[in-house]
Amino acid sequence: MEIKARAKINLFLDVLGLRPDGYHEILTVMQSLELHDILEIEASLEGDLQVECSDPGIPSGSGNLAYKAADLLRREFGGAGARIFINKNIPHSAGLAGGSSNAAAALKCLNAAWDINISPEELFSLGEKIGSDVPFCLLGNTAVAGGRGEALTPLPPFSGVGVVLVKPSFGVSTAQAYRLYDALPPMPEQDAGALVRAMEGKDFTAVAGLMYNALERVTVSLYPEIMNIKSALVGAGAAGSLMTGSGPTVFGLCPSPGEALAVASRLNLPGCRIIATATI
């Protein structure tokens, strides 16, 4: 069985404070992309879990989020063995939820393959235990997320918009980014409402101008070249650019997938991986 695990971007991300449980309260607008990994999953009624990946930089076995998802599902609801092979296309340590999307795909597939058939709500609860982005990756498409990221409100599709992703050669630790954010003077809370209304009204120009990421100033302080990438994207024709998640990937929005391809072809950013894709 094959299943797609899609990348995501954050069109809006504000950090509202530190929670008693040690996590951060956030408000974010999340969007799925055409860019995806493919998981090949062979389930069995007995045997061990095996996880391998086409990218040697991704952990195999119990260090992989897909393994953790499968193991959690079978421990809590029953299950058996499975072999999972991840054909990796989403850059890792990039702020694109590559690992979380793999975990969500494994949960969905093995829930059916092992004939467990728990409800979507129960799957979401499992996803929360694995990672804050997993519930959205289970839902997919377009949504506002609150809490740690698990409180989801679906939005109308914001599909067909071109996206150019630029992933620098380095990665960013999400935990480190939040620690550094906590040490900075607080910023006024931002309102996602205008962005959501622009998305619902299909006002592409307004969306491109209303994007926001509170963590961007943290990651830029560590890696100033992120601002150069943002400027390069706009200079190449993107309507707007923003860092996604805790970074370091920066994306540019374009009116169409064709425009995204054109913008990507104009970029000259040595050492960076450049991907033209689209929203779904």
C-alpha positions as CSV (number, residue, x, y, z in Angstrom):
1,M,0.0,0.0,0.0
2,E,1.2,3.5,-0.9
3,I,0.2,6.7,0.8
4,K,1.2,10.3,0.3
5,A,2.6,12.4,3.1
6,R,2.4,16.1,2.2
7,A,4.5,19.0,3.3
8,K,3.0,22.0,5.0
9,I,3.7,25.7,5.3
10,N,2.6,28.3,7.9
11,L,1.1,31.3,6.3
12,F,0.7,32.8,9.8
13,L,2.3,31.9,13.1
14,D,2.1,33.8,16.3
15,V,3.4,32.6,19.7
16,L,1.0,33.5,22.5
17,G,3.0,32.3,25.5
18,L,4.4,29.4,27.4
19,R,1.9,26.9,28.8
20,P,2.0,25.2,32.2
21,D,2.9,21.9,30.4
22,G,6.0,23.4,28.9
23,Y,4.6,23.8,25.4
24,H,3.8,27.1,23.7
25,E,0.4,28.3,22.9
26,I,0.3,29.3,19.2
27,L,-2.1,30.6,16.6
28,T,-1.2,29.5,13.1
29,V,-2.7,29.2,9.6
30,M,-1.4,26.0,8.0
31,Q,-1.5,24.9,4.4
32,S,-0.8,21.6,2.7
33,L,1.3,21.4,-0.4
34,E,1.6,19.2,-3.5
35,L,5.1,18.3,-2.4
36,H,5.0,14.9,-0.7
37,D,6.8,11.9,0.5
38,I,5.5,8.4,-0.5
39,L,5.3,5.8,2.2
40,E,5.2,2.1,1.0
41,I,3.6,0.1,3.8
42,E,3.4,-3.6,4.1
43,A,1.3,-4.6,7.1
44,S,1.4,-8.1,8.6
45,L,-0.5,-9.9,11.4
46,E,2.8,-10.7,13.2
47,G,6.4,-9.6,13.2
48,D,8.3,-6.5,14.0
49,L,8.1,-2.9,12.9
50,Q,10.7,-1.9,10.3
51,V,11.2,1.6,9.0
52,E,13.7,2.6,6.3
53,C,14.1,5.7,4.3
54,S,15.6,6.6,0.9
55,D,17.4,9.6,2.5
56,P,20.3,8.3,4.6
57,G,20.1,11.4,6.8
58,I,16.7,10.3,8.2
59,P,16.7,8.0,11.2
60,S,15.5,4.5,10.6
61,G,13.9,2.3,13.2
62,S,12.7,3.7,16.5
63,G,14.2,7.1,15.9
64,N,11.8,7.8,13.1
65,L,8.4,9.5,13.7
66,A,6.6,7.0,11.4
67,Y,7.9,4.2,13.6
68,K,6.9,6.0,16.8
69,A,3.4,6.5,15.3
70,A,3.0,2.8,14.3
71,D,4.4,1.6,17.6
72,L,2.0,3.9,19.6
73,L,-1.0,2.7,17.6
74,R,-0.3,-0.9,18.1
75,R,0.5,-0.5,21.8
76,E,-2.7,1.4,22.6
77,F,-5.2,-0.3,20.2
78,G,-3.6,-3.5,19.1
79,G,-1.7,-4.3,15.9
80,A,1.1,-6.4,14.6
81,G,4.0,-6.0,12.3
82,A,4.7,-3.7,9.4
83,R,7.5,-2.7,7.0
84,I,7.5,1.0,6.1
85,F,9.7,2.5,3.4
86,I,9.8,6.3,3.0
87,N,10.5,7.7,-0.4
88,K,11.7,11.1,0.8
89,N,11.1,14.3,-1.2
90,I,10.4,16.7,1.6
91,P,13.6,18.3,3.0
92,H,14.1,17.4,6.6
93,S,14.8,19.8,9.6
94,A,13.2,22.4,7.4
95,G,9.9,23.6,9.0
96,L,7.9,21.6,6.5
97,A,6.5,18.9,8.8
98,G,8.2,16.1,6.9
99,G,8.5,13.8,9.9
100,S,5.0,14.7,11.2
101,S,3.4,14.0,7.8
102,N,5.1,10.6,7.7
103,A,3.7,9.9,11.2
104,A,0.2,10.9,10.2
105,A,0.4,8.8,7.0
106,A,1.5,5.7,9.0
107,L,-1.3,6.2,11.5
108,K,-3.9,6.5,8.7
109,C,-2.7,3.5,6.8
110,L,-2.1,1.1,9.6
111,N,-5.4,2.0,11.3
112,A,-7.1,0.5,8.3
113,A,-4.5,-2.2,7.5
114,W,-4.5,-3.7,11.0
115,D,-8.3,-3.5,11.0
116,I,-8.3,-1.2,14.1
117,N,-10.6,1.4,12.6
118,I,-10.5,3.9,15.4
119,S,-12.3,7.2,14.8
120,P,-10.6,10.3,13.3
121,E,-10.9,11.9,16.8
122,E,-8.9,9.1,18.4
123,L,-6.3,9.3,15.6
124,F,-5.9,13.0,16.3
125,S,-5.4,12.3,20.0
126,L,-2.7,9.8,19.1
127,G,-1.1,12.3,16.8
128,E,-0.9,14.9,19.6
129,K,1.3,12.5,21.6
130,I,3.7,12.2,18.6
131,G,4.1,15.9,17.6
132,S,2.3,19.2,17.5
133,D,2.0,19.2,13.7
134,V,0.7,15.6,13.4
135,P,-3.0,16.5,13.9
136,F,-2.9,19.0,11.1
137,C,-1.1,16.5,8.9
138,L,-3.9,14.0,9.6
139,L,-6.5,16.7,8.6
140,G,-4.6,18.3,5.7
141,N,-5.6,21.0,3.3
142,T,-6.1,24.4,5.0
143,A,-6.8,25.2,8.7
144,V,-6.3,27.5,11.6
145,A,-4.6,25.8,14.5
146,G,-4.5,26.9,18.2
147,G,-3.3,25.3,21.4
148,R,-0.1,23.5,20.7
149,G,-1.3,23.1,17.1
150,E,-4.0,20.4,17.9
151,A,-7.0,22.7,18.0
152,L,-8.0,22.7,14.4
153,T,-10.6,24.8,12.5
154,P,-10.8,23.8,8.8
155,L,-10.9,26.6,6.3
156,P,-12.1,26.6,2.7
157,P,-9.4,25.3,0.3
158,F,-6.7,27.8,-0.7
159,S,-5.6,25.6,-3.6
160,G,-3.8,26.2,-6.8
161,V,-1.4,28.9,-5.5
162,G,2.2,28.6,-6.6
163,V,4.8,28.1,-3.9
164,V,8.6,28.3,-4.2
165,L,10.5,26.7,-1.3
166,V,14.1,27.6,-0.6
167,K,15.8,25.3,2.0
168,P,19.3,26.4,3.1
169,S,22.0,23.9,3.8
170,F,21.6,24.1,7.5
171,G,18.7,23.0,9.8
172,V,17.1,24.6,12.8
173,S,16.1,23.1,16.1
174,T,12.5,24.0,16.9
175,A,13.1,23.6,20.6
176,Q,16.1,26.1,20.4
177,A,14.0,28.6,18.4
178,Y,11.3,28.6,21.0
179,R,13.8,29.0,23.9
180,L,15.4,31.9,22.1
181,Y,11.9,33.4,21.5
182,D,11.1,33.2,25.2
183,A,14.3,35.3,25.9
184,L,13.2,38.2,23.7
185,P,11.0,41.1,24.7
186,P,7.4,40.2,24.0
187,M,5.7,41.4,20.8
188,P,2.1,42.5,20.5
189,E,-0.2,39.6,19.5
190,Q,-1.0,39.6,15.9
191,D,-4.5,39.0,14.4
192,A,-4.9,36.2,11.9
193,G,-8.4,37.3,11.0
194,A,-7.5,39.6,8.1
195,L,-5.4,36.9,6.5
196,V,-8.1,34.3,6.9
197,R,-10.7,36.6,5.3
198,A,-8.4,37.3,2.4
199,M,-7.9,33.6,1.9
200,E,-11.6,32.9,2.1
201,G,-12.1,35.7,-0.5
202,K,-9.4,34.3,-2.8
203,D,-7.6,37.7,-2.5
204,F,-4.1,36.5,-3.4
205,T,-2.4,39.9,-3.3
206,A,-3.8,40.5,0.2
207,V,-2.7,37.1,1.4
208,A,0.8,37.7,0.2
209,G,1.0,41.0,2.1
210,L,-0.6,39.7,5.4
211,M,1.6,36.7,6.1
212,Y,3.4,36.7,9.4
213,N,5.8,34.5,11.5
214,A,6.8,35.5,15.0
215,L,9.6,33.0,15.0
216,E,11.3,34.6,12.0
217,R,13.1,37.2,14.0
218,V,14.6,34.4,16.2
219,T,15.9,32.3,13.3
220,V,17.1,35.4,11.4
221,S,19.2,36.4,14.4
222,L,21.0,33.0,14.1
223,Y,21.1,32.9,10.3
224,P,20.9,36.4,8.7
225,E,21.0,34.9,5.2
226,I,17.3,34.0,5.6
227,M,16.6,37.7,4.9
228,N,18.7,37.5,1.8
229,I,16.6,34.5,0.6
230,K,13.3,36.4,1.3
231,S,14.6,39.3,-0.7
232,A,15.8,37.1,-3.5
233,L,12.4,35.4,-3.8
234,V,10.6,38.8,-4.1
235,G,13.2,40.0,-6.5
236,A,12.6,37.0,-8.7
237,G,8.9,37.7,-8.8
238,A,7.2,36.2,-5.8
239,A,4.4,38.3,-4.4
240,G,5.5,37.8,-0.9
241,S,7.9,35.6,1.1
242,L,8.0,34.2,4.6
243,M,9.9,31.7,6.7
244,T,7.8,28.6,7.6
245,G,7.6,27.2,11.1
246,S,10.9,27.6,13.0
247,G,12.7,27.5,9.7
248,P,15.0,27.6,8.0
249,T,12.9,27.1,4.8
250,V,11.6,30.3,3.2
251,F,8.7,30.2,0.8
252,G,7.5,32.6,-1.9
253,L,3.9,32.9,-3.0
254,C,3.0,33.1,-6.7
255,P,-0.3,33.4,-8.4
256,S,0.0,30.0,-10.1
257,P,2.2,26.9,-10.2
258,G,3.5,28.1,-13.6
259,E,4.7,31.4,-12.0
260,A,6.3,29.4,-9.2
261,L,8.4,27.5,-11.8
262,A,9.4,30.7,-13.4
263,V,10.4,32.3,-10.1
264,A,12.4,29.2,-9.1
265,S,14.3,29.3,-12.4
266,R,15.4,32.9,-11.8
267,L,16.9,32.2,-8.4
268,N,20.7,31.9,-7.9
269,L,21.2,30.7,-4.3
270,P,24.2,28.4,-4.1
271,G,23.9,25.7,-1.5
272,C,20.1,26.0,-1.2
273,R,17.6,23.4,-2.4
274,I,14.9,25.1,-4.5
275,I,11.5,23.4,-5.1
276,A,8.5,24.8,-7.0
277,T,5.2,23.3,-5.8
278,A,1.6,24.4,-5.1
279,T,-1.1,24.5,-2.5
280,I,-3.8,21.9,-2.5
